[in-house]
Amino acid sequence: MNEQERPRADRRISLDPVHDSRHRLRADALARESLVFMLQLPESGLAAFVYTWVNGLGKAGSAFVVYGPEVGETVTDLIDGVPVSDEQGFEDWQVGKVSVRHGKPFESAQVIVAPGGRASLDYRFEAVHPAYNYGSHRDGCPGWVADDRIEQSGRVTGVLTLDGREIPFDTMGHRDHSWGTRDWYFSQHWKWLEAQSGPDLVVHFWEVEALGRKVLRGYVLRDGEMAEVNGVDMSFEHDARLAHTAVFADVRDELGRSTRVEGRTFALYPFVVSPQVMLNEGSMSVTIDGKPGVGHVEMCWPSAYLEHVCTRDISAGSPVIRGLPSAG
């Protein structure tokens, strides 16, 4: 069987290693390249992520956030608008307290958040599967999200230091890397999930509603085979602000498999990424087909929509505006 005849689900999803390096973006504020590294430690009652970005005008930023029931007040170390040269690459990247050093492309990375304030981090990522890129989908990567984007789970090891207490970790984690246009307001809503139950059982999907359509990208790694997601049935529980407290997803892939992911939020961070958009970041204890693991679900909401919802009692059969009598 030649490559033209081979089913898509049997193909190894690959991308030129050069794409794990920094890209040359067009000179535009909406042109953006970003890296994200995720960490969930439900047994310690905390989660963290490191996010760093640069736009097409050469202005960079970084965010280091530690949150959860054992953290108390959320640790948020955020900086933006830092000038960086075109020559500064991801093999030796530094913005504020955050340093990133990519190792072999699509295989390893080290992230350091320098001491100062309540928290610091030494984090090492080792991939457990080939990087999945949205551009490998037959319909490509949605242009308002990026020119392309990779998602990848791996083993993460290191030490998170919080209030002088060292918390070593050796667990599963996730990273992504995107480059191109990022227009936050193009999407009306999305659900982004990453979950791992060990190195051989991984699920990722991104389901977004935009332009009157539903867009889906993602993959499942199980039984030694990686295949693209082609269907998701997802429901979730939430509080009065639409912050998700639990998720339930049946994920279908192009090998004809169905995989069940269930998750309970143990740490939540509302991330305001623009005046128009709120990302509810929910770190979770998960099961994948009943096997325990860790994961994260990010839900994107227009800020004005959330403000509207928060004026109403959405627990009732029909919404009642808070502070006003219901119609008799």
C-alpha positions as CSV (number, residue, x, y, z in Angstrom):
1,M,0.0,0.0,0.0
2,N,1.5,3.4,-0.9
3,E,1.2,6.6,1.0
4,Q,-1.7,7.9,-1.1
5,E,-3.7,4.8,-0.3
6,R,-2.9,4.5,3.4
7,P,-5.8,5.5,5.7
8,R,-5.1,8.9,7.4
9,A,-5.4,7.3,10.9
10,D,-2.4,5.0,10.1
11,R,-0.1,7.9,9.2
12,R,2.5,9.2,11.7
13,I,1.7,12.9,12.1
14,S,4.9,14.7,11.5
15,L,6.2,18.2,11.0
16,D,9.6,19.6,10.0
17,P,11.7,20.0,13.2
18,V,12.4,23.6,12.2
19,H,8.9,24.4,13.4
20,D,9.8,23.9,17.0
21,S,12.1,26.9,16.7
22,R,11.0,30.5,16.7
23,H,9.3,31.7,13.5
24,R,9.7,35.0,11.6
25,L,6.2,36.6,11.9
26,R,4.8,39.4,9.8
27,A,5.0,42.9,11.4
28,D,1.6,43.0,13.0
29,A,0.3,43.1,16.6
30,L,-2.1,40.1,15.8
31,A,0.8,38.0,14.6
32,R,1.8,35.9,17.6
33,E,4.0,32.9,18.6
34,S,3.5,31.3,22.0
35,L,4.6,28.4,24.1
36,V,2.6,26.8,27.0
37,F,3.8,24.2,29.6
38,M,1.2,22.6,31.9
39,L,1.5,21.0,35.3
40,Q,-1.3,19.4,37.4
41,L,-0.6,18.1,40.9
42,P,-4.0,17.1,42.4
43,E,-2.4,15.2,45.3
44,S,-0.8,18.5,46.4
45,G,-3.9,20.6,45.8
46,L,-2.3,22.8,43.2
47,A,-1.6,23.4,39.5
48,A,0.6,25.7,37.5
49,F,1.3,26.7,33.9
50,V,4.0,28.7,32.2
51,Y,3.0,30.8,29.1
52,T,5.3,32.9,27.0
53,W,4.6,34.7,23.8
54,V,6.0,37.2,21.3
55,N,4.2,39.3,18.6
56,G,5.1,40.4,15.1
57,L,6.4,43.7,16.5
58,G,9.0,42.1,18.6
59,K,7.2,42.6,21.9
60,A,7.2,39.6,24.3
61,G,5.5,38.5,27.5
62,S,5.3,35.7,30.0
63,A,2.9,34.4,32.6
64,F,3.6,32.0,35.5
65,V,0.5,31.1,37.4
66,V,0.2,28.8,40.4
67,Y,-3.4,28.1,41.7
68,G,-5.5,25.6,43.7
69,P,-6.9,25.0,47.1
70,E,-3.5,24.6,48.8
71,V,-2.1,27.8,47.3
72,G,-4.3,30.4,49.0
73,E,-4.2,33.6,47.0
74,T,-3.3,32.7,43.4
75,V,0.3,33.3,42.4
76,T,0.4,35.4,39.2
77,D,3.7,36.6,37.8
78,L,2.8,38.4,34.5
79,I,4.9,40.7,32.2
80,D,4.1,42.0,28.7
81,G,5.5,44.4,26.1
82,V,9.2,43.3,26.6
83,P,11.3,44.1,23.5
84,V,13.2,41.1,22.2
85,S,15.5,40.8,19.2
86,D,14.8,38.7,16.2
87,E,17.8,36.6,17.0
88,Q,16.6,35.4,20.4
89,G,15.3,31.9,19.8
90,F,13.6,29.2,21.9
91,E,16.9,27.3,22.5
92,D,17.7,30.1,24.9
93,W,14.5,32.2,25.6
94,Q,14.0,34.6,28.5
95,V,11.2,37.0,29.3
96,G,11.0,38.3,32.8
97,K,11.5,35.4,35.3
98,V,10.7,32.8,32.7
99,S,13.4,31.0,30.8
100,V,12.8,28.3,28.1
101,R,15.4,26.0,26.5
102,H,14.1,23.7,23.8
103,G,16.2,20.6,23.4
104,K,15.9,18.2,20.5
105,P,12.9,19.5,18.4
106,F,9.5,18.0,19.4
107,E,11.2,15.8,22.1
108,S,12.4,17.9,25.1
109,A,12.4,21.2,26.8
110,Q,13.4,22.8,30.1
111,V,11.5,25.7,31.7
112,I,12.9,27.7,34.6
113,V,11.0,30.3,36.6
114,A,13.5,32.2,38.7
115,P,13.0,32.8,42.4
116,G,11.4,36.0,43.6
117,G,8.0,36.3,45.1
118,R,6.2,33.3,46.4
119,A,7.0,30.6,43.8
120,S,9.7,29.4,41.4
121,L,9.9,26.4,39.1
122,D,12.3,23.9,37.5
123,Y,10.4,21.9,34.9
124,R,11.7,19.3,32.4
125,F,9.5,17.9,29.6
126,E,10.2,14.7,27.7
127,A,7.7,13.8,25.0
128,V,5.9,10.5,24.9
129,H,4.5,10.7,21.4
130,P,5.2,12.6,18.1
131,A,3.9,16.2,18.0
132,Y,0.4,16.6,16.6
133,N,0.0,19.7,14.4
134,Y,-3.4,21.1,13.5
135,G,-2.2,21.8,10.0
136,S,-2.0,18.0,9.4
137,H,-5.8,17.9,9.4
138,R,-7.4,17.7,6.0
139,D,-8.9,21.1,6.5
140,G,-5.7,22.6,7.9
141,C,-5.3,24.9,10.9
142,P,-8.0,27.6,11.3
143,G,-6.3,30.9,10.2
144,W,-7.5,33.0,13.1
145,V,-5.9,30.6,15.6
146,A,-2.5,30.2,14.0
147,D,-0.6,29.4,10.8
148,D,0.0,26.1,12.6
149,R,0.1,24.7,16.1
150,I,1.4,21.6,17.8
151,E,0.1,19.8,20.9
152,Q,2.2,17.2,22.8
153,S,2.0,15.3,26.0
154,G,5.0,14.1,28.0
155,R,6.6,13.1,31.2
156,V,7.4,16.2,33.3
157,T,9.8,16.2,36.2
158,G,11.3,18.8,38.5
159,V,10.5,21.0,41.5
160,L,7.9,23.6,42.2
161,T,8.8,25.8,45.1
162,L,6.0,27.6,46.9
163,D,6.4,29.8,50.0
164,G,9.8,28.2,50.6
165,R,8.4,24.6,50.4
166,E,9.9,22.4,47.7
167,I,7.4,20.2,45.9
168,P,9.1,17.6,43.7
169,F,7.1,16.1,40.9
170,D,7.4,13.3,38.4
171,T,4.1,13.0,36.5
172,M,2.5,13.5,33.1
173,G,2.1,16.9,31.5
174,H,1.5,18.8,28.3
175,R,2.8,21.6,26.1
176,D,1.8,23.4,23.0
177,H,3.5,25.8,20.5
178,S,1.6,28.0,18.0
179,W,2.6,30.6,15.5
180,G,0.8,32.9,13.1
181,T,-2.3,35.0,13.7
182,R,-4.1,35.0,17.1
183,D,-7.4,36.8,16.9
184,W,-9.0,36.0,20.3
185,Y,-12.4,37.4,19.4
186,F,-12.9,35.3,16.3
187,S,-14.0,32.3,18.3
188,Q,-17.4,32.4,20.1
189,H,-16.5,29.5,22.4
190,W,-14.1,26.6,22.7
191,K,-13.3,23.6,24.8
192,W,-9.6,22.6,24.9
193,L,-8.7,19.3,26.6
194,E,-5.4,17.6,27.4
195,A,-5.4,14.4,29.5
196,Q,-3.0,11.6,30.2
197,S,-3.3,8.3,32.1
198,G,0.3,7.3,31.8
199,P,2.6,7.6,28.8
200,D,0.6,5.3,26.6
201,L,-2.9,6.7,27.1
202,V,-3.3,10.3,26.0
203,V,-6.2,12.4,24.7
204,H,-6.3,15.9,23.3
205,F,-9.0,17.7,21.5
206,W,-10.0,21.3,20.7
207,E,-13.6,21.9,19.8
208,V,-14.4,25.5,18.8
209,E,-17.4,27.3,17.6
210,A,-16.6,30.1,15.1
211,L,-18.1,31.6,11.9
212,G,-21.3,29.6,12.5
213,R,-19.4,26.3,12.4
214,K,-17.9,23.8,14.8
215,V,-14.2,23.0,14.3
216,L,-12.5,20.0,15.8
217,R,-8.9,19.0,16.0
218,G,-7.1,16.5,18.2
219,Y,-5.7,13.0,18.7
220,V,-5.8,9.9,20.8
221,L,-2.8,7.8,21.7
222,R,-3.7,4.3,23.0
223,D,-2.7,0.7,22.3
224,G,0.5,2.0,20.8
225,E,-1.3,3.8,18.0
226,M,-2.0,7.5,17.5
227,A,-5.0,8.6,15.5
228,E,-6.8,11.9,14.7
229,V,-10.0,12.7,16.5
230,N,-13.1,12.8,14.3
231,G,-15.9,13.2,16.8
232,V,-16.5,14.3,20.4
233,D,-19.7,14.1,22.6
234,M,-19.0,16.3,25.6
235,S,-21.1,17.4,28.6
236,F,-20.0,19.3,31.7
237,E,-21.1,20.6,35.1
238,H,-20.5,24.2,36.1
239,D,-21.1,26.8,38.7
240,A,-23.1,30.0,38.4
241,R,-20.3,31.7,36.4
242,L,-20.1,28.8,33.9
243,A,-16.8,27.7,35.4
244,H,-16.6,24.0,34.7
245,T,-16.5,21.7,37.7
246,A,-16.7,18.3,35.9
247,V,-16.4,17.1,32.3
248,F,-17.5,13.9,30.5
249,A,-16.4,13.2,26.9
250,D,-16.7,10.3,24.5
251,V,-13.9,10.8,22.0
252,R,-14.0,9.0,18.6
253,D,-10.9,8.7,16.3
254,E,-10.2,7.6,12.8
255,L,-9.2,4.1,13.8
256,G,-12.8,3.6,14.9
257,R,-12.1,3.7,18.6
258,S,-14.1,5.4,21.3
259,T,-12.4,6.7,24.4
260,R,-14.1,7.9,27.5
261,V,-12.6,10.8,29.5
262,E,-14.0,12.0,32.8
263,G,-12.6,14.8,34.8
264,R,-13.2,16.7,38.1
265,T,-11.8,20.2,38.5
266,F,-9.6,20.6,41.6
267,A,-8.0,24.0,40.7
268,L,-9.5,26.8,38.6
269,Y,-8.0,30.0,37.2
270,P,-10.0,32.6,35.3
271,F,-7.5,34.0,32.7
272,V,-8.3,37.3,31.1
273,V,-6.4,37.1,27.9
274,S,-8.0,40.2,26.2
275,P,-10.7,42.7,27.2
276,Q,-13.1,40.6,25.2
277,V,-12.2,37.1,26.2
278,M,-12.1,35.0,29.4
279,L,-10.4,31.6,29.5
280,N,-11.6,29.4,32.4
281,E,-8.6,27.2,33.1
282,G,-9.6,24.1,34.9
283,S,-7.0,21.6,36.1
284,M,-8.4,18.2,36.7
285,S,-8.1,14.7,38.1
286,V,-9.2,12.5,35.2
287,T,-9.9,9.0,34.2
288,I,-9.4,7.7,30.7
289,D,-11.4,4.5,30.1
290,G,-11.4,4.2,33.9
291,K,-7.6,4.6,34.3
292,P,-6.6,7.5,36.6
293,G,-4.6,10.4,35.4
294,V,-4.3,14.2,35.2
295,G,-5.5,16.7,32.7
296,H,-6.8,20.2,32.0
297,V,-9.8,21.7,30.3
298,E,-9.8,25.3,29.1
299,M,-13.1,26.9,28.1
300,C,-13.2,30.2,26.2
301,W,-16.1,32.6,26.8
302,P,-16.8,36.1,25.5
303,S,-16.5,38.4,28.5
304,A,-19.7,40.2,27.8
305,Y,-21.6,36.9,27.6
306,L,-20.2,35.9,31.1
307,E,-21.2,39.2,32.5
308,H,-24.8,38.7,31.2
309,V,-25.0,35.1,32.6
310,C,-23.8,36.3,36.0
311,T,-26.9,38.6,36.2
312,R,-29.2,35.7,36.0
313,D,-30.1,32.6,38.0
314,I,-29.1,29.9,35.5
315,S,-29.9,27.1,38.0
316,A,-33.6,27.7,37.5
317,G,-35.7,26.2,34.7
318,S,-36.0,29.6,33.1
319,P,-33.4,32.3,33.8
320,V,-34.4,34.9,36.5
321,I,-32.5,38.2,36.5
322,R,-30.8,38.4,39.9
323,G,-32.1,41.2,42.1
324,L,-35.4,41.6,40.3
325,P,-38.7,39.8,41.0
326,S,-39.7,37.1,38.6
327,A,-42.7,37.6,36.4
328,G,-45.9,36.4,38.1
